[in-house]
């Protein structure tokens, strides 16, 4: 899973802001989503992302896994990932 090359993005004050010039949309991500975004950008394996969330935040592994799947699916729907 890769971040679409068509996007421009920056992290400001721990939140990612993603601009999609294809749709003229701006997407703002909270801290958890920003961490997932950064991990994807670094090429982290999808299976390891929930573990990283558990390490970083006070969340159980099942919740981290479920939330990661939901966010990845939403990013795909928005064509933020290829």
ZATISE-796716 format. One record per atom (N, C-alpha, C): atom name; residue in one letter; x, y, z. Coordinates in pm, 1 decimal, always signed. Layout:
% ZATISE-796716
{a CA; r a; u X; v Y; w Z}
...
END
This chain:
% ZATISE-796716
{a N; r x; u +85.0; v -116.5; w +0.0}
{a CA; r x; u +0.0; v +0.0; w +0.0}
{a C; r x; u +89.9; v +123.2; w +0.0}
{a N; r x; u +66.9; v +213.2; w -95.6}
{a CA; r x; u +147.3; v +334.1; w -106.5}
{a C; r x; u +58.7; v +457.4; w -109.2}
{a N; r x; u +116.2; v +567.7; w -64.1}
{a CA; r x; u +49.5; v +696.2; w -72.4}
{a C; r x; u +52.0; v +740.4; w -218.3}
{a N; r x; u -59.9; v +790.2; w -266.6}
{a CA; r x; u -68.0; v +835.8; w -405.2}
{a C; r x; u +33.8; v +946.3; w -430.6}
{a N; r x; u +103.0; v +937.5; w -541.9}
{a CA; r x; u +203.9; v +1036.5; w -578.5}
{a C; r x; u +142.3; v +1169.8; w -619.6}
{a N; r x; u +14.0; v +1171.7; w -644.6}
{a CA; r x; u -53.1; v +1294.6; w -687.9}
{a C; r x; u -78.6; v +1390.9; w -571.7}
{a N; r x; u -59.3; v +1343.7; w -449.3}
{a CA; r x; u -95.2; v +1423.0; w -331.9}
{a C; r x; u +20.0; v +1509.4; w -281.9}
{a N; r x; u -17.6; v +1620.5; w -220.8}
{a CA; r x; u +77.5; v +1703.8; w -146.9}
{a C; r x; u +34.0; v +1698.3; w -1.2}
{a N; r x; u +130.3; v +1686.3; w +90.4}
{a CA; r x; u +92.2; v +1679.5; w +230.8}
{a C; r x; u +202.7; v +1731.2; w +321.5}
{a N; r x; u +160.7; v +1775.5; w +438.2}
{a CA; r x; u +251.7; v +1824.6; w +540.9}
{a C; r x; u +192.7; v +1789.9; w +677.1}
{a N; r x; u +281.7; v +1775.5; w +774.5}
{a CA; r x; u +239.5; v +1757.8; w +912.5}
{a C; r x; u +263.8; v +1890.4; w +983.4}
{a N; r x; u +158.3; v +1942.3; w +1043.7}
{a CA; r x; u +164.4; v +2067.7; w +1118.2}
{a C; r x; u +101.9; v +2042.2; w +1254.7}
{a N; r x; u +179.1; v +2067.5; w +1359.0}
{a CA; r x; u +129.7; v +2049.5; w +1496.9}
{a C; r x; u +69.9; v +1910.1; w +1518.4}
{a N; r x; u +138.8; v +1808.6; w +1470.3}
{a CA; r x; u +103.1; v +1667.5; w +1487.9}
{a C; r x; u -17.9; v +1620.3; w +1408.8}
{a N; r x; u -70.8; v +1702.8; w +1319.7}
{a CA; r x; u -179.9; v +1661.2; w +1231.9}
{a C; r x; u -133.2; v +1670.8; w +1087.9}
{a N; r x; u -169.9; v +1570.9; w +1008.2}
{a CA; r x; u -136.7; v +1572.8; w +865.4}
{a C; r x; u -247.0; v +1644.6; w +789.5}
{a N; r x; u -204.2; v +1725.2; w +693.6}
{a CA; r x; u -294.6; v +1794.2; w +602.2}
{a C; r x; u -258.6; v +1748.8; w +462.6}
{a N; r x; u -356.0; v +1690.7; w +393.7}
{a CA; r x; u -333.1; v +1630.5; w +262.6}
{a C; r x; u -416.8; v +1704.1; w +160.0}
{a N; r x; u -351.6; v +1748.7; w +54.6}
{a CA; r x; u -420.3; v +1818.1; w -54.2}
{a C; r x; u -423.5; v +1723.6; w -173.8}
{a N; r x; u -543.6; v +1703.0; w -225.0}
{a CA; r x; u -560.6; v +1622.1; w -345.4}
{a C; r x; u -594.5; v +1716.4; w -460.8}
{a N; r x; u -496.1; v +1749.0; w -546.1}
{a CA; r x; u -521.6; v +1842.3; w -655.2}
{a C; r x; u -619.9; v +1788.3; w -759.4}
{a N; r x; u -639.9; v +1656.8; w -760.5}
{a CA; r x; u -733.6; v +1597.9; w -856.7}
{a C; r x; u -877.0; v +1634.6; w -822.8}
{a N; r x; u -904.6; v +1653.1; w -693.7}
{a CA; r x; u -1041.2; v +1682.1; w -648.7}
{a C; r x; u -1052.4; v +1817.1; w -577.8}
{a N; r x; u -940.4; v +1885.3; w -560.5}
{a CA; r x; u -933.8; v +2012.8; w -487.8}
{a C; r x; u -981.4; v +1998.2; w -342.9}
{a N; r x; u -956.9; v +1882.6; w -284.0}
{a CA; r x; u -998.0; v +1857.6; w -146.4}
{a C; r x; u -878.3; v +1864.8; w -52.0}
{a N; r x; u -906.5; v +1911.7; w +68.8}
{a CA; r x; u -809.2; v +1913.1; w +176.4}
{a C; r x; u -857.0; v +1815.6; w +282.6}
{a N; r x; u -771.2; v +1723.5; w +320.5}
{a CA; r x; u -804.3; v +1624.3; w +423.0}
{a C; r x; u -716.8; v +1651.2; w +544.5}
{a N; r x; u -780.6; v +1662.0; w +660.3}
{a CA; r x; u -707.7; v +1681.8; w +785.4}
{a C; r x; u -714.7; v +1552.6; w +866.7}
{a N; r x; u -600.2; v +1507.8; w +915.3}
{a CA; r x; u -594.7; v +1384.3; w +993.2}
{a C; r x; u -555.5; v +1414.6; w +1137.0}
{a N; r x; u -619.1; v +1342.5; w +1228.3}
{a CA; r x; u -583.7; v +1357.2; w +1369.4}
{a C; r x; u -450.1; v +1287.5; w +1397.0}
{a N; r x; u -407.7; v +1289.0; w +1521.5}
{a CA; r x; u -277.9; v +1232.2; w +1556.6}
{a C; r x; u -263.0; v +1084.8; w +1523.9}
{a N; r x; u -366.0; v +1006.6; w +1549.3}
{a CA; r x; u -360.3; v +863.3; w +1520.1}
{a C; r x; u -351.4; v +838.7; w +1370.4}
{a N; r x; u -435.9; v +904.8; w +1294.3}
{a CA; r x; u -434.4; v +889.8; w +1148.8}
{a C; r x; u -302.3; v +939.8; w +1091.0}
{a N; r x; u -247.0; v +1044.9; w +1150.2}
{a CA; r x; u -118.9; v +1097.4; w +1103.5}
{a C; r x; u -8.1; v +996.0; w +1125.2}
{a N; r x; u -8.7; v +928.5; w +1239.0}
{a CA; r x; u +91.7; v +824.6; w +1262.5}
{a C; r x; u +79.0; v +714.0; w +1158.6}
{a N; r x; u -41.7; v +670.1; w +1132.4}
{a CA; r x; u -62.7; v +566.4; w +1030.1}
{a C; r x; u -13.3; v +615.8; w +894.9}
{a N; r x; u -43.9; v +740.4; w +860.8}
{a CA; r x; u -1.0; v +799.5; w +733.9}
{a C; r x; u +152.5; v +798.3; w +722.6}
{a N; r x; u +219.5; v +841.1; w +830.6}
{a CA; r x; u +365.8; v +843.5; w +830.7}
{a C; r x; u +424.5; v +703.5; w +815.9}
{a N; r x; u +362.2; v +606.4; w +883.0}
{a CA; r x; u +409.9; v +468.4; w +872.2}
{a C; r x; u +393.4; v +415.9; w +730.0}
{a N; r x; u +282.6; v +447.9; w +667.2}
{a CA; r x; u +261.7; v +407.9; w +527.3}
{a C; r x; u +365.6; v +473.7; w +437.4}
{a N; r x; u +394.5; v +599.9; w +464.2}
{a CA; r x; u +491.7; v +674.0; w +383.8}
{a C; r x; u +630.5; v +611.3; w +395.2}
{a N; r x; u +661.2; v +557.2; w +512.1}
{a CA; r x; u +791.2; v +492.3; w +534.8}
{a C; r x; u +795.2; v +348.4; w +484.1}
{a N; r x; u +679.4; v +298.6; w +437.4}
{a CA; r x; u +675.2; v +162.6; w +385.0}
{a C; r x; u +651.8; v +55.4; w +489.0}
{a N; r x; u +598.3; v +94.3; w +603.0}
{a CA; r x; u +569.6; v -2.7; w +709.9}
{a C; r x; u +470.4; v -107.5; w +660.3}
{a N; r x; u +490.6; v -232.3; w +699.5}
{a CA; r x; u +398.6; v -338.9; w +663.2}
{a C; r x; u +264.7; v -316.4; w +733.5}
{a N; r x; u +155.8; v -337.2; w +660.4}
{a CA; r x; u +21.8; v -313.4; w +715.4}
{a C; r x; u -2.3; v -391.1; w +844.6}
{a N; r x; u +48.8; v -512.1; w +851.8}
{a CA; r x; u +25.7; v -596.8; w +968.5}
{a C; r x; u +91.7; v -541.2; w +1094.5}
{a N; r x; u +194.5; v -460.4; w +1078.3}
{a CA; r x; u +268.3; v -408.2; w +1193.9}
{a C; r x; u +214.1; v -274.7; w +1244.5}
{a N; r x; u +131.0; v -210.3; w +1166.8}
{a CA; r x; u +80.3; v -78.9; w +1205.3}
{a C; r x; u +0.3; v -84.1; w +1336.0}
{a N; r x; u -92.6; v -179.5; w +1355.2}
{a CA; r x; u -164.5; v -183.6; w +1483.5}
{a C; r x; u -71.3; v -198.9; w +1603.8}
{a N; r x; u +36.1; v -274.7; w +1589.0}
{a CA; r x; u +132.6; v -289.8; w +1698.0}
{a C; r x; u +195.0; v -155.4; w +1733.5}
{a N; r x; u +227.6; v -78.4; w +1631.5}
{a CA; r x; u +286.6; v +53.8; w +1653.7}
{a C; r x; u +188.1; v +146.3; w +1724.2}
{a N; r x; u +58.9; v +135.5; w +1688.4}
{a CA; r x; u -43.5; v +216.1; w +1755.0}
{a C; r x; u -54.1; v +179.1; w +1902.7}
{a N; r x; u -47.8; v +49.9; w +1932.0}
{a CA; r x; u -53.9; v +3.8; w +2071.2}
{a C; r x; u +64.7; v +56.8; w +2150.8}
{a N; r x; u +181.0; v +63.6; w +2087.6}
{a CA; r x; u +300.5; v +115.5; w +2154.2}
{a C; r x; u +288.8; v +265.9; w +2180.6}
{a N; r x; u +229.5; v +337.7; w +2087.8}
{a CA; r x; u +224.6; v +484.0; w +2093.4}
{a C; r x; u +107.0; v +537.5; w +2176.4}
{a N; r x; u -6.8; v +468.6; w +2169.4}
{a CA; r x; u -128.2; v +516.9; w +2234.3}
{a C; r x; u -179.4; v +413.2; w +2333.1}
{a N; r x; u -263.4; v +455.5; w +2423.2}
{a CA; r x; u -324.4; v +365.2; w +2520.5}
{a C; r x; u -447.0; v +301.1; w +2457.1}
{a N; r x; u -422.6; v +198.1; w +2375.8}
{a CA; r x; u -531.0; v +131.0; w +2303.0}
{a C; r x; u -500.2; v -18.6; w +2297.7}
{a N; r x; u -605.4; v -100.3; w +2307.7}
{a CA; r x; u -584.2; v -244.1; w +2298.8}
{a C; r x; u -562.6; v -283.7; w +2152.7}
{a N; r x; u -501.0; v -397.2; w +2132.0}
{a CA; r x; u -461.1; v -439.8; w +1997.2}
{a C; r x; u -579.3; v -463.1; w +1903.4}
{a N; r x; u -689.4; v -515.7; w +1955.3}
{a CA; r x; u -806.2; v -538.7; w +1869.4}
{a C; r x; u -864.6; v -407.6; w +1818.3}
{a N; r x; u -873.3; v -308.8; w +1905.9}
{a CA; r x; u -922.9; v -177.7; w +1864.9}
{a C; r x; u -828.9; v -114.2; w +1763.7}
{a N; r x; u -699.0; v -123.3; w +1789.2}
{a CA; r x; u -599.4; v -67.1; w +1697.3}
{a C; r x; u -610.4; v -133.3; w +1559.6}
{a N; r x; u -628.3; v -263.8; w +1558.3}
{a CA; r x; u -639.3; v -336.0; w +1431.3}
{a C; r x; u -765.9; v -293.9; w +1356.4}
{a N; r x; u -878.2; v -290.0; w +1426.7}
{a CA; r x; u -1005.4; v -251.5; w +1365.5}
{a C; r x; u -1000.1; v -108.5; w +1311.8}
{a N; r x; u -947.3; v -17.2; w +1392.0}
{a CA; r x; u -938.8; v +122.8; w +1350.0}
{a C; r x; u -845.7; v +140.5; w +1231.0}
{a N; r x; u -736.3; v +65.8; w +1229.0}
{a CA; r x; u -641.8; v +73.7; w +1116.9}
{a C; r x; u -708.3; v +27.1; w +988.3}
{a N; r x; u -780.0; v -83.4; w +994.0}
{a CA; r x; u -848.7; v -135.4; w +875.5}
{a C; r x; u -950.3; v -34.2; w +824.3}
{a N; r x; u -1027.8; v +24.1; w +915.1}
{a CA; r x; u -1128.7; v +123.0; w +875.6}
{a C; r x; u -1063.8; v +244.2; w +809.6}
{a N; r x; u -955.3; v +293.5; w +868.0}
{a CA; r x; u -888.7; v +410.8; w +812.6}
{a C; r x; u -825.9; v +380.9; w +676.9}
{a N; r x; u -760.9; v +267.8; w +665.1}
{a CA; r x; u -699.5; v +229.1; w +536.4}
{a C; r x; u -807.8; v +218.7; w +429.5}
{a N; r x; u -919.3; v +156.6; w +462.1}
{a CA; r x; u -1028.9; v +144.4; w +364.9}
{a C; r x; u -1082.4; v +281.3; w +324.1}
{a N; r x; u -1094.4; v +372.0; w +421.4}
{a CA; r x; u -1142.7; v +507.3; w +389.5}
{a C; r x; u -1042.2; v +580.5; w +300.9}
{a N; r x; u -914.4; v +565.2; w +329.0}
{a CA; r x; u -811.3; v +627.7; w +245.6}
{a C; r x; u -815.8; v +574.0; w +102.3}
{a N; r x; u -843.5; v +446.1; w +90.0}
{a CA; r x; u -857.9; v +387.2; w -44.4}
{a C; r x; u -978.1; v +446.6; w -116.5}
{a N; r x; u -1091.6; v +457.8; w -45.7}
{a CA; r x; u -1212.1; v +515.2; w -104.9}
{a C; r x; u -1186.9; v +656.8; w -156.0}
{a N; r x; u -1105.1; v +730.7; w -84.2}
{a CA; r x; u -1073.9; v +869.7; w -121.9}
{a C; r x; u -960.3; v +879.2; w -224.2}
{a N; r x; u -910.2; v +764.0; w -266.1}
{a CA; r x; u -797.3; v +755.8; w -361.1}
{a C; r x; u -670.2; v +821.0; w -308.2}
{a N; r x; u -651.0; v +814.5; w -176.0}
{a CA; r x; u -528.6; v +865.5; w -117.1}
{a C; r x; u -418.1; v +761.2; w -120.7}
{a N; r x; u -458.4; v +635.8; w -136.2}
{a CA; r x; u -363.1; v +524.6; w -142.5}
{a C; r x; u -377.0; v +451.6; w -275.5}
{a N; r x; u -265.2; v +396.2; w -319.2}
{a CA; r x; u -267.4; v +316.0; w -443.6}
{a C; r x; u -220.7; v +175.2; w -414.4}
END
